[in-house]
């Protein structure tokens, strides 16, 4: 039921955005989440083309400015053009940095991790998850949006191996080079004040 509402809302937003010039950002890849050997949360990002240099974690399945509360932001001095993982609980890693370590995730709270570029030239599809979802993961597994649509849960999410994530994300769906509007599964332009 929730999935059909999301599709209907996305279709309505796509139609509305089609008449507004400059309201699309090309999708460059996908965001996911995983865990370390000791169960700590990891951000996962795969950029298929273009680059990304910002990742944002927010609450309430909303993004900052849309009712979501920004909990953490990671940036890169050099844009990511491939695959990367970084600890969400520390000050960064693998080229990502944040000035403030993330507070522990709260069981039952829904989170959204998404990314893009400081100049709004590229975005990556987001992932929705909870601390409870992470507790079910084994190291080497990734929760992400299901590009095939075949195995998704009610929210469009799927759990795969890192290898499957890396092999399939860039070969199918919206990250295979198609431009989509903000009514779909990627973030609005990132604005910094």
C-alpha positions in Angstrom: 0.0 0.0 0.0 2.7 2.5 0.9 4.6 1.6 -2.3 1.6 2.4 -4.5 1.1 5.7 -2.8 4.8 6.5 -3.4 4.4 5.6 -7.1 1.3 7.8 -7.4 3.0 10.7 -5.7 6.2 10.3 -7.8 4.1 10.3 -11.0 2.3 13.5 -9.9 5.5 15.2 -9.0 7.2 14.1 -12.2 4.3 15.7 -14.2 4.5 18.9 -12.2 8.3 19.1 -12.5 8.2 18.5 -16.3 6.9 22.0 -16.8 9.5 23.6 -14.6 12.9 24.3 -16.4 16.0 23.3 -14.6 14.4 21.1 -12.0 16.2 17.9 -12.7 19.5 16.6 -11.5 21.0 13.6 -13.3 21.3 10.4 -11.2 25.0 9.3 -11.0 24.7 6.3 -8.8 23.2 4.7 -5.6 23.6 5.0 -1.9 23.3 2.1 0.5 24.1 1.1 4.0 26.0 -1.9 5.5 27.7 -2.8 8.7 31.3 -3.5 9.9 32.4 -6.8 11.5 31.4 -5.3 14.9 28.0 -4.1 13.7 28.8 -0.4 13.2 26.9 1.4 10.4 28.6 2.1 7.1 27.6 4.4 4.3 27.9 2.8 0.9 28.0 4.7 -2.4 28.6 3.6 -5.9 28.9 6.3 -8.6 28.4 5.0 -12.1 29.2 8.2 -14.0 29.8 11.8 -13.0 30.8 12.3 -9.4 29.5 13.1 -5.9 31.1 14.9 -3.0 28.4 15.2 -0.3 26.4 12.6 1.7 23.6 13.5 4.1 21.9 11.4 6.8 18.4 12.7 7.9 15.4 11.5 9.8 11.7 11.0 9.1 12.1 9.9 5.5 12.3 13.6 4.7 15.2 15.7 3.7 16.4 18.8 5.4 14.0 21.5 4.3 11.2 19.0 3.7 10.5 18.1 7.3 13.6 15.9 7.8 16.2 16.6 10.5 19.8 16.6 9.2 21.8 14.4 11.5 25.1 14.2 9.6 26.9 15.4 6.6 30.1 14.0 5.0 32.0 15.8 2.3 34.9 14.9 0.0 37.6 17.3 -1.3 37.8 15.2 -4.5 34.6 13.9 -6.0 33.9 10.2 -5.7 33.8 8.5 -9.1 33.5 4.8 -8.1 32.7 2.7 -5.0 33.2 3.9 -1.4 32.3 2.9 2.1 32.8 5.0 5.2 31.8 4.7 8.9 28.7 6.6 9.8 29.7 6.6 13.4 33.1 8.2 13.1 34.6 11.4 11.6 34.9 9.8 8.1 37.1 7.5 6.1 37.9 6.6 2.5 38.1 10.3 1.5 34.9 11.3 3.4 35.0 13.7 6.4 32.6 15.2 8.8 33.2 17.8 11.5 30.9 16.1 14.0 30.6 12.4 14.6 27.1 10.9 14.3 25.2 10.1 17.5 24.1 6.5 17.8 21.2 5.5 15.7 17.9 5.1 17.6 16.0 1.8 17.3 12.6 2.3 15.5 13.7 5.6 13.9 13.6 5.8 10.1 16.6 7.3 8.3 17.5 8.4 4.8 21.0 8.5 3.5 21.5 10.4 0.2 24.1 12.2 -1.7 24.9 14.6 -4.5 27.3 17.4 -5.4 27.8 20.8 -3.9 27.1 22.3 -7.3 24.0 20.2 -7.9 25.4 18.7 -11.0 24.8 15.0 -9.9 22.8 13.1 -7.3 22.7 9.5 -6.1 19.6 7.5 -5.3 18.8 7.4 -1.6 18.3 4.5 0.8 15.8 4.3 3.7 16.6 2.2 6.7 16.4 1.9 10.5 18.8 0.8 13.2 16.6 -2.4 13.4 17.3 -3.0 9.7 21.0 -2.7 10.3 20.8 -5.2 13.2 19.7 -7.9 10.7 22.6 -7.3 8.3 25.8 -9.4 8.1 29.0 -7.7 7.1 29.2 -7.8 3.3 25.5 -7.1 2.8 24.0 -3.8 1.6 20.5 -2.4 1.9 19.7 -0.2 -1.1 16.9 0.7 -3.5 16.1 -2.3 -5.8 16.9 -1.2 -9.3 15.2 -4.3 -10.8 12.0 -3.9 -8.8 11.8 -7.7 -8.5 12.8 -8.4 -4.9 12.0 -5.1 -3.2 10.2 -4.8 0.1 7.2 -2.5 0.5 9.5 0.5 0.5 11.4 -0.5 -2.6 14.5 -1.6 -0.6 16.4 -4.8 -1.1 19.4 -6.5 0.7 22.1 -7.9 -1.5 25.8 -8.7 -1.3 28.3 -6.0 -1.9 29.3 -7.8 -5.1 25.8 -7.9 -6.4 25.3 -4.2 -5.5 28.5 -3.3 -7.4 27.6 -5.5 -10.4 23.9 -4.5 -10.8 23.5 -0.8 -9.8 25.2 0.7 -12.8 23.7 -1.8 -15.3 20.0 -1.3 -14.7 17.4 1.3 -13.9 17.6 5.0 -13.2 21.3 5.1 -12.6 22.1 3.6 -16.1 22.3 7.2 -17.5 18.7 8.3 -17.5 17.8 11.7 -16.1 14.9 11.6 -13.6 13.0 14.3 -11.7 12.9 15.0 -8.0 9.6 13.1 -7.6 11.6 9.8 -7.8 14.2 8.3 -5.5 17.0 10.8 -5.3 17.5 14.0 -3.4 16.7 17.5 -4.3 19.6 19.9 -5.0 21.8 20.2 -1.9 22.0 23.8 -0.7 24.5 25.1 1.7 24.2 28.3 3.6 
